[in-house]
Amino acid sequence: MYILQFAFIFTLLELSNAHNAEVEAPWKIQRHEAHSFLTSPTRNRRSDPRCNTDEVYCENNKDSCMVHNEQSREYFCMGNTCTSTQACYLSTPCPAHYILGCSDNQCLSFPCHNGATCHDTSTGFTCQCVPGWNPADYCKTEKNECASNPCQNGGVCTDKFNDYSCSCHPGYTGKICQTDINECASFPCQNSGTCTDHLNKYSCSCVPGYTDSSCQTDLNECQSVPCLNGGSCNDLLNAFACDCTSRYEGSVCEKDCRPGPADIVFVVDTSDSLQNDVNKSIDFIVRFISKVPIGRNDFQIGVIAYNYNSTVLFDLDDYTSASDMNAVLTTIKGKEAATYTAIALQQAHEMLTTFSMGSRRTTSYIVLLHDGLSTDRNNAFAEAKIINAMGIRILSVGIGQSIAHREMLTISNSQYYTFSPHHLDDMYNQILKETVHSDCADCLLEEETQIVMLLDNNKNQTIENYNDRLAATRNIIEKVLTYNPHTKIGMYSYSEEPDLVFSLSWSADKDNRIAAALQINIDNHISTSNTSHALQHVRLDKQFSAFRKIVVIVSNGMWTDMDEIKKEVSYSKQDGIEVVGVIAGEDSVMENYQAVLNDPSQVFYTDDGNFKALESLATMTKYYSCDDNIFSKRQ
């Protein structure tokens, strides 16, 4: 008996030692099972060696050994006869007298793994796993938290013990990548730019003047080099400013405000009717040349003299010195010969279109100095039409003892291209204005002109001739106000004393002024006209206030106070008042007009109901004025 007991105890000790030495034995448990010995909160599966080897201890601590004898229980329960719904257990745990038993409480077999808690039920048991383990296999395997695909928006799931993590697609954040990242939240757009959020990016709408993806760069508007013609650029916010050289103006210095270049050919009539007036033409050319810079990049001057034939005195590129030109001009002489203007115009046309004669094919002018009494008038008109169609301007200057303004107007094809030699500055400034950019401000259009008309109504004239002068008066008002509505017109009728018809300040329109003028009747009491007194009255009345002041005499010219009239014309000139005459009616004495006025070009002839010459009179009311130093400041 004692031998058997000793042998059994030895066997148990051997079993215990074998387990501790982890020698292969039938009761050795798997690793996943061993985990439960360390963590079970309610049913401790640890084996207490003393319960297996110390009989006295086991007997004294039977209750404790009931739950600390797993080594022995598993060994002895192998091959037990319990049903599938029962659990095998050691009802007596002590080594001297182990007794097996079967229980309906299957939790006594510790079926739940990895520290799970077993709950006995009427039909079996359930396992309450420690978080992270799978209840489907009694908590044997780790639970895959990624199986439910928790990561949204393309996020990649990584399984962890009792947890998972999501690697989010760019642009998303959050535990499960559920939140679209607002890239605008950090206010990336600078300088008041507007941010628009996109997936994994943003875009900025910059306020004008800024650029790049975050609107942090001040756009350099000067980078495109916008300033032309040597202008320097100053970068501003959303703008730029150009500092132009003196010659140029405009927002990008695009306006060339230095007059020129231009090719100008002076054509001088030296025929019989101008023999005594050639010096006037020479003086006109000399004064013009003295005003402009001569050179390849400025103004080029050519001169042609003509009568029955045409002679080139010098081509456009022959001289760059005014003094050299002047020396040649002194050789021009008048000649008793016919006036073939067409030939001269053809030669000027040739010079302005031929490179060997200095032509640059730039802005071109023919300045025709003549009296409008061409022998070949129709041929001259035909040649002028060809030249005008090419864009070459013909400027007519009336020089001579009797000026036919109608021919001048037809050849020039424009009333503002006809001039009196006394209005050289009008022609000069017209050329300057046309050879600069249209927006340059160095030349201004002057339109404030005042005209006072003096209508001679003495009784020493027939009704027919007086009616011709009334018709001329009507046409003066009509043509002047049509050409320049800003002109102020006043009117007197006179014989012995001037009578006011309407003043310069009268606000009536053109038709009312004409109506008032046509109501003037012949003075049947006075047979002479005191023209000098009428001129004096206008001069001393101080009605004029404009820069350009004109008195227009409409009379038959049968004056008895010629010397006094001439004096008043001279006094008026000193006061800046220009006196001109309009001849209408068959009884008019043209020679008296020519004798008292400063120049024959100031006499305008009308006849047979043709009042075209008055267009040249109207032209005097509107003109350009340019800065005196326009060339010196536009270097």
Sequence and secondary structure as in RCSB ss.txt:
>XXXX:A:sequence
MYILQFAFIFTLLELSNAHNAEVEAPWKIQRHEAHSFLTSPTRNRRSDPRCNTDEVYCENNKDSCMVHNEQSREY
FCMGNTCTSTQACYLSTPCPAHYILGCSDNQCLSFPCHNGATCHDTSTGFTCQCVPGWNPADYCKTEKNECASNP
CQNGGVCTDKFNDYSCSCHPGYTGKICQTDINECASFPCQNSGTCTDHLNKYSCSCVPGYTDSSCQTDLNECQSV
PCLNGGSCNDLLNAFACDCTSRYEGSVCEKDCRPGPADIVFVVDTSDSLQNDVNKSIDFIVRFISKVPIGRNDFQ
IGVIAYNYNSTVLFDLDDYTSASDMNAVLTTIKGKEAATYTAIALQQAHEMLTTFSMGSRRTTSYIVLLHDGLST
DRNNAFAEAKIINAMGIRILSVGIGQSIAHREMLTISNSQYYTFSPHHLDDMYNQILKETVHSDCADCLLEEETQ
IVMLLDNNKNQTIENYNDRLAATRNIIEKVLTYNPHTKIGMYSYSEEPDLVFSLSWSADKDNRIAAALQINIDNH
ISTSNTSHALQHVRLDKQFSAFRKIVVIVSNGMWTDMDEIKKEVSYSKQDGIEVVGVIAGEDSVMENYQAVLNDP
SQVFYTDDGNFKALESLATMTKYYSCDDNIFSKRQ
>XXXX:A:secstr
 HHHHHHHHHHHHHHHHHHHTT   TT   HHHHTHHHH SSS     HHHHH HHHHHHTHHHHHTS HHHHHH
HTTT    TTSEEEEEE SGGG EEEEES GGGG    TT EEEEETTEEEEE  TTB GGGTT SB  TTTT  
  TT EEEEETTEEEEE  TTEESTTS EE  TTTT    TT EEEEETTEEEEE  TTEESTTS EE  TTTT 
   TT EEEEETTEEEEE  TTEESTTS EE S   EEEEEEEE SGGGGGGHHHHHHHHHHHHTTS BSTTSEE
EEEEEESSSEEEEE TTS S HHHHHHHHTT    S    HHHHHHHHHHHHH GGGT  SSSEEEEEEE S  T
THHHHHHHHHHHHHTT EEEEEE SSS  HHHHHHHHTSGGGEE GGGHHHHHHHHHHHTS TT SSEEEE  EE
EEEEEE BSSS HHHHHHHHHHHHHHHHHHHHH TT EEEEEEESSSEEEEE TT    HHHHHHHHHT   BTT
  S  HHHHHHHHHHHT   SSEEEEEEES    S HHHHHHHHHHHHHTTEEEEEEE STT  HHHHHHHSS G
GGEEE BTTB TTHHHHHHTT EEEE TTTTTS  
